[in-house]
Amino acid sequence: MFVFGTFVFSRYEGLPGLLALFASVSTVTTIGLFTPNNGNVFAMNRNEVIMVIVLMIISVGSGASLLQSTISVATSEHGRVEARKRLMKRLKKHIIVYGYNHMGKYVDEKLDEIGFDYVVISRDANVVRELIYDNVFAVLETQTDPIKALKSAGIDKASKIIVADTNDSENIRFILTARKLRPDIKIHTVVQDPSLVETIRDAGADFIIPSSVAMGQLLAFSTGAEDYAGVVFLKRLGTGGLLISEFRINPSSPLIGKRLQEVAEHAKIVGVERDGTIMGNVFDGSFTLKENDTLLLFDDPSNLKKFQEKQS
């Protein structure tokens, strides 16, 4: 529009380029610092009148359209936030997740996969905005008012709290606040510094996972079996953990044809996979093992190692 206006005032008012652009900007923005034909509109060229009218109409229309779009976006965003707040108030037995860093993000993804309802509390306004845009229940928490954030997240009707921030001091502060509001709620948390485990337990956490200890044990346990499937840590990680291992029965295995009752004397068996399917009748007295079956074993790493060496 500025270019069109510059053309009009240059052609019909005889203004040089820069002054013509100035006149165009003044007219389009309705500032009115320039008046065509010195204000004598009766003596203006007919074509100039038509073009100036078109310029003003389109300019006003474009401005109104831009303003409407801005208001629409703002009201839409506000409406989205308010709608999520109304839905959040209806949640029951949901999980509150504190922190949305690399760890909290994976917690949320797994909760989605399992099918749990959850609310994310974060101190990062941009994170909260993006989560709400993605239709995730999210609440902004400030250090000055964590109680408000927990209440907005529905702590009175929540079933558990997962504290997954990377800052141990922030986690402790949040746990203390949550425990004050809900003395009965289960709180699961991660701790970066293993020396703070007892401090965090005293703050009110029920289940604590030292991240460095967990990763270290996981890496160590993974060497205890050729085909490990996962690790189950005991409630107090200092006492160790149990390994879930897959043991495939090869053609020469002495386990072929044996019933599980016989094998269970040497290892704790939680299931059998056959042809890609977890068998449901494994504890039936008539069930016997076949070549290429996969045993799912659950035991201490040292016991699993002995079993594999004996049966391979």
C-alpha positions as CSV (number, residue, x, y, z in Angstrom):
1,M,0.0,0.0,0.0
2,F,2.9,2.4,0.7
3,V,4.2,1.8,-2.8
4,F,0.8,2.4,-4.4
5,G,0.4,5.6,-2.3
6,T,3.9,6.8,-3.3
7,F,2.9,6.3,-7.0
8,V,-0.3,8.3,-6.6
9,F,1.3,11.3,-4.9
10,S,4.2,11.3,-7.2
11,R,2.0,11.3,-10.3
12,Y,-0.7,13.7,-9.3
13,E,0.9,15.9,-6.7
14,G,4.3,16.1,-8.4
15,L,6.1,15.2,-5.3
16,P,9.7,13.7,-5.5
17,G,10.2,10.1,-4.4
18,L,10.9,10.6,-0.7
19,L,8.2,13.2,-0.1
20,A,5.7,11.0,-2.1
21,L,6.6,8.1,0.2
22,F,6.2,10.4,3.2
23,A,2.7,11.4,2.0
24,S,1.8,7.8,1.4
25,V,2.8,6.7,4.9
26,S,1.0,9.7,6.4
27,T,-2.2,8.8,4.6
28,V,-2.1,5.0,5.1
29,T,-1.4,5.3,8.8
30,T,-4.1,8.0,9.1
31,I,-1.6,10.3,10.8
32,G,-2.6,13.1,8.4
33,L,0.6,15.1,8.1
34,F,0.1,15.5,4.4
35,T,-3.1,16.9,2.7
36,P,-3.5,16.4,-1.0
37,N,-3.7,19.5,-3.2
38,N,-3.1,21.7,-0.1
39,G,-6.5,20.8,1.3
40,N,-8.4,22.0,-1.8
41,V,-10.2,18.7,-2.5
42,F,-12.6,20.4,-5.0
43,A,-9.7,21.1,-7.4
44,M,-8.2,17.6,-7.1
45,N,-7.8,15.4,-10.2
46,R,-10.7,13.0,-10.5
47,N,-8.4,10.0,-10.9
48,E,-6.3,11.1,-7.9
49,V,-9.5,11.3,-5.8
50,I,-10.5,7.8,-6.7
51,M,-7.0,6.4,-6.0
52,V,-6.7,8.2,-2.7
53,I,-10.2,6.8,-1.7
54,V,-9.1,3.3,-2.7
55,L,-5.8,3.8,-0.8
56,M,-7.6,4.8,2.4
57,I,-10.3,2.1,2.2
58,I,-7.8,-0.7,1.7
59,S,-5.5,0.7,4.4
60,V,-8.3,0.9,6.9
61,G,-9.6,-2.5,5.9
62,S,-6.1,-4.1,6.2
63,G,-5.5,-2.5,9.6
64,A,-8.9,-3.7,10.9
65,S,-8.2,-7.2,9.5
66,L,-4.8,-7.2,11.2
67,L,-6.3,-6.0,14.5
68,Q,-9.0,-8.6,14.3
69,S,-6.5,-11.4,13.7
70,T,-4.4,-10.3,16.6
71,I,-7.4,-10.2,18.9
72,S,-8.6,-13.6,17.5
73,V,-5.2,-15.2,18.3
74,A,-5.1,-13.7,21.8
75,T,-8.7,-14.7,22.6
76,S,-8.1,-18.2,21.1
77,E,-5.0,-18.7,23.2
78,H,-6.8,-17.4,26.3
79,G,-9.8,-19.6,25.5
80,R,-7.5,-22.7,25.1
81,V,-6.0,-22.0,28.5
82,E,-9.3,-21.5,30.2
83,A,-10.7,-24.7,28.6
84,R,-7.8,-26.7,29.9
85,K,-8.2,-25.2,33.3
86,R,-11.9,-26.3,33.4
87,L,-11.0,-29.8,32.3
88,M,-8.1,-30.0,34.8
89,K,-10.6,-29.4,37.6
90,R,-12.5,-32.6,36.6
91,L,-9.4,-34.8,36.9
92,K,-9.4,-37.5,39.6
93,K,-6.7,-39.9,40.7
94,H,-4.3,-38.3,38.3
95,I,-0.5,-37.9,38.6
96,I,1.3,-34.6,39.1
97,V,4.7,-34.4,37.5
98,Y,7.0,-31.7,38.7
99,G,9.7,-30.6,36.2
100,Y,9.7,-30.9,32.4
101,N,13.4,-31.3,31.5
102,H,14.9,-34.3,29.7
103,M,13.8,-36.6,32.5
104,G,10.4,-35.2,33.2
105,K,9.6,-35.3,29.4
106,Y,10.3,-39.0,29.3
107,V,8.2,-39.6,32.4
108,D,5.3,-37.8,30.7
109,E,5.7,-39.8,27.5
110,K,5.6,-43.1,29.5
111,L,2.5,-41.9,31.4
112,D,0.9,-41.2,28.1
113,E,1.8,-44.6,26.8
114,I,0.4,-46.3,29.9
115,G,-2.8,-44.2,29.8
116,F,-2.5,-42.2,33.0
117,D,-3.9,-38.7,33.3
118,Y,-1.3,-36.3,34.5
119,V,-0.6,-32.6,35.1
120,V,2.8,-31.0,34.5
121,I,4.1,-28.3,36.8
122,S,7.0,-26.3,35.5
123,R,8.8,-23.0,36.3
124,D,9.4,-22.3,32.6
125,A,6.6,-20.2,31.2
126,N,7.5,-21.1,27.6
127,V,7.3,-24.8,28.4
128,V,3.9,-24.4,30.0
129,R,2.7,-22.5,27.0
130,E,3.9,-25.1,24.6
131,L,2.4,-28.0,26.6
132,I,-1.0,-26.2,26.7
133,Y,-0.8,-25.7,23.0
134,D,-0.2,-29.5,22.6
135,N,-3.3,-30.1,24.8
136,V,-1.3,-31.2,27.8
137,F,-2.5,-30.2,31.3
138,A,0.2,-27.8,32.6
139,V,0.6,-25.3,35.4
140,L,3.1,-22.6,35.8
141,E,4.8,-22.6,39.2
142,T,6.6,-19.7,40.8
143,Q,9.1,-20.0,43.7
144,T,6.9,-17.5,45.6
145,D,3.7,-19.5,45.4
146,P,4.2,-23.3,44.9
147,I,1.0,-24.0,46.9
148,K,-1.0,-22.2,44.3
149,A,0.5,-24.3,41.5
150,L,-0.2,-27.6,43.4
151,K,-3.8,-26.6,44.1
152,S,-4.3,-25.6,40.4
153,A,-2.9,-29.0,39.5
154,G,-5.6,-30.6,41.6
155,I,-3.4,-32.1,44.4
156,D,-6.5,-32.6,46.5
157,K,-7.7,-35.3,44.0
158,A,-4.4,-36.6,42.7
159,S,-3.2,-40.1,43.4
160,K,0.6,-39.6,43.2
161,I,3.3,-37.0,42.6
162,I,6.5,-37.6,40.5
163,V,9.2,-35.1,41.3
164,A,11.7,-35.0,38.3
165,D,13.4,-31.7,38.3
166,T,17.2,-31.6,37.9
167,N,17.7,-29.4,40.8
168,D,17.7,-31.3,44.2
169,S,17.0,-28.2,46.3
170,E,14.0,-27.4,44.2
171,N,12.8,-31.0,44.5
172,I,13.1,-30.8,48.3
173,R,11.2,-27.5,48.4
174,F,8.4,-29.0,46.3
175,I,8.2,-32.2,48.3
176,L,7.9,-30.3,51.5
177,T,5.1,-28.2,50.1
178,A,3.3,-31.1,48.6
179,R,3.6,-33.1,51.9
180,K,2.1,-30.2,53.8
181,L,-0.9,-30.0,51.5
182,R,-1.4,-33.8,51.3
183,P,0.1,-35.8,54.1
184,D,-1.3,-39.0,52.6
185,I,-0.2,-38.7,49.0
186,K,2.6,-41.0,47.5
187,I,5.6,-39.0,46.3
188,H,8.2,-40.5,44.0
189,T,11.3,-38.5,43.2
190,V,14.7,-38.6,41.6
191,V,17.9,-37.3,43.3
192,Q,21.0,-36.2,41.6
193,D,23.3,-36.3,44.6
194,P,23.1,-39.7,46.4
195,S,24.2,-38.2,49.7
196,L,20.8,-36.4,49.8
197,V,18.7,-39.5,49.8
198,E,18.0,-39.5,53.5
199,T,17.4,-35.7,53.5
200,I,14.8,-36.1,50.7
201,R,13.2,-39.1,52.6
202,D,12.9,-36.9,55.7
203,A,11.3,-34.2,53.5
204,G,8.5,-36.6,52.8
205,A,9.4,-38.7,49.6
206,D,8.2,-42.3,49.6
207,F,10.2,-43.6,46.7
208,I,13.6,-42.2,45.8
209,I,15.8,-43.0,42.9
210,P,19.4,-41.7,42.8
211,S,19.9,-41.1,39.1
212,S,23.6,-41.7,39.1
213,V,23.3,-44.9,41.2
214,A,20.5,-46.2,39.1
215,M,22.4,-45.7,35.8
216,G,25.5,-47.2,37.3
217,Q,23.7,-50.3,38.6
218,L,21.9,-50.7,35.3
219,L,25.1,-50.6,33.3
220,A,26.7,-53.1,35.7
221,F,23.7,-55.4,35.7
222,S,23.5,-55.4,31.9
223,T,26.8,-57.3,31.9
224,G,25.4,-60.0,34.2
225,A,23.3,-61.6,31.4
226,E,23.7,-62.0,27.7
227,D,20.1,-61.0,27.0
228,Y,18.9,-58.8,29.9
229,A,15.4,-57.3,29.5
230,G,15.5,-54.9,32.4
231,V,16.2,-54.2,36.0
232,V,13.9,-54.0,39.0
233,F,15.4,-52.0,41.9
234,L,14.5,-52.6,45.5
235,K,12.8,-49.8,47.4
236,R,16.1,-48.8,49.0
237,L,18.7,-48.9,46.2
238,G,21.5,-49.5,48.6
239,T,20.5,-53.1,48.9
240,G,20.9,-53.9,45.2
241,G,18.4,-54.9,42.5
242,L,17.0,-57.8,40.6
243,L,17.6,-58.5,36.9
244,I,15.0,-59.6,34.4
245,S,16.7,-61.7,31.8
246,E,15.7,-63.6,28.6
247,F,17.1,-67.1,28.2
248,R,16.6,-68.7,24.9
249,I,16.5,-72.5,24.7
250,N,18.9,-73.7,22.0
251,P,18.6,-77.1,20.1
252,S,21.1,-78.8,22.5
253,S,19.7,-77.4,25.7
254,P,19.0,-80.0,28.5
255,L,15.8,-78.0,29.3
256,I,13.9,-79.2,26.2
257,G,11.0,-81.4,27.3
258,K,11.2,-80.4,31.0
259,R,8.2,-79.0,32.9
260,L,8.6,-75.5,34.5
261,Q,8.3,-77.0,38.0
262,E,11.6,-78.8,37.4
263,V,13.3,-75.7,36.0
264,A,11.9,-73.4,38.8
265,E,14.0,-75.3,41.3
266,H,17.1,-73.5,39.8
267,A,15.7,-70.1,38.7
268,K,12.8,-67.8,39.3
269,I,10.6,-68.0,36.2
270,V,8.0,-65.3,35.5
271,G,7.0,-66.4,32.0
272,V,7.7,-68.1,28.7
273,E,7.7,-66.6,25.2
274,R,6.9,-69.0,22.3
275,D,6.7,-67.9,18.7
276,G,6.5,-64.3,19.7
277,T,3.7,-64.9,22.2
278,I,3.8,-64.9,26.0
279,M,2.3,-68.2,27.0
280,G,-0.6,-68.2,29.5
281,N,-0.5,-71.8,30.7
282,V,3.1,-72.1,31.8
283,F,2.2,-73.2,35.3
284,D,0.0,-76.0,34.0
285,G,1.6,-79.4,34.9
286,S,1.4,-80.5,31.3
287,F,3.4,-77.5,29.9
288,T,6.9,-78.5,28.7
289,L,9.6,-76.4,27.2
290,K,10.5,-76.6,23.5
291,E,13.4,-75.6,21.4
292,N,13.5,-71.8,20.7
293,D,11.3,-71.0,23.7
294,T,12.5,-68.0,25.7
295,L,12.4,-68.1,29.5
296,L,11.9,-64.8,31.3
297,L,13.9,-65.1,34.5
298,F,13.8,-62.8,37.5
299,D,16.6,-63.1,40.0
300,D,19.8,-61.8,41.4
301,P,22.5,-61.2,38.7
302,S,24.9,-63.8,40.2
303,N,22.2,-66.5,40.3
304,L,21.2,-65.8,36.7
305,K,24.8,-66.1,35.6
306,K,25.2,-69.5,37.4
307,F,21.9,-70.7,35.8
308,Q,23.0,-69.7,32.3
309,E,26.4,-71.3,32.7
310,K,24.8,-74.6,33.9
311,Q,22.1,-74.8,31.3
312,S,23.9,-73.5,28.2
